[in-house]
Amino acid sequence: MWFGVDRDDWFCPGYGNNWSDFTWTTVAVETSSSPQVLLRHKYDLEPGYDYAYLQVRPAGDLSAAWTQLADFTGTSSCISENFPIPQAVLNAAEVNGVSTLDVRLLMESDSGWSAEDGSYCGIGWWLDEVSVTNISVSGVDDLPGLGETARLDAPRPNPFNPSTVLRYHLPAGASQVSLRIFDQRGLLVRELETAMEAGWQETRWDGRDAAGNRMASGLYFARLNVDGVSSIQKMALVK
């Protein structure tokens, strides 16, 4: 992963002002095993103005607060660093000895022009490798309560305009199923109709909210909840 932009018409490669971008993944770890996040990365960020962050939170709740494990500013050559996951976060996400967590990589830049901040020109944040120790299960399909059959596939197409198809698989005996769309702030945009039959199902989101209004371009999140356990997919609406 690299956050930055190459500019042929500028005197050096760099990133824009007033930028904010992120990516995340969901992992399940053994609560009692002192898990850590390993980053192999380098960065060149305007000191004291632009920052990169490593954050975690309990998975499945888009309104949950992110806990910051580390922040970076200034310049660093390629290094490997380990960051322990706080026990309080693990306990908040724990079910039967397993904690299911969202791990987020976030970069934010200030709104002022670089010339106003000392003519600083940086490349951004480069990540070559990210790993989490003491993983208990291999992926979203194996999260507690989902077994091997409950699944939310990546939206297709993605990015999309004007609509995208959300395909999901339900286990036999599922009693409570919901599929909701949220914006980047974690606000509910729309709840989509879902089937209750076991097996593969699909539904289409047309990029509109519950009132029928077209949503603005940006990142959105589809959250499938099956009997209290959630999985999330990110999608981009472009116009």
C-alpha angles and dihedrals in degrees: 000000000000128000111203145072136246113229119194091185095052131074094246141006113269148134131271130260120258092021126155123176137152147171130202143186133199121233136173118218137177106267096216097045100082095240121203137194116233118206125189103190151126131211143189108194131160103265114248094000109060125045143184120206140200110206140170137192139167108285126242098038115089090189093057116114119250117239114216116230097175144349128204134201134157122029134318135170118230109301139163117229134177122214120191117225109236115251091230090062091046091050092049090054098039124126118168094339096313126103118205111205141179112223114200134194110201134178126188130182128197123255098240125095115260091241088062089053099051099289091281117176119187136171096226127229125333122194119187100171137011122182137165121214126225096024110183100196133023104237151329092299090063100047115132111278094017098078112189098305109057109088143153110208124212111276116260120243101024119200090035144184127210100350143359135200121238113203120193139173123220127202121232111270097026107158105180121039130166135167115197136175120222133184126229091274091058093251118146111251101175144339113226126213114261135194122229099210118113116251135041118343133169140196135181128235112205096197093258132120126234091277093054096254118144112246123231123254113277146086121318134178130222114206122195113197118194115183093329099317120104139203124189137207126191121222137177125223110205130185 
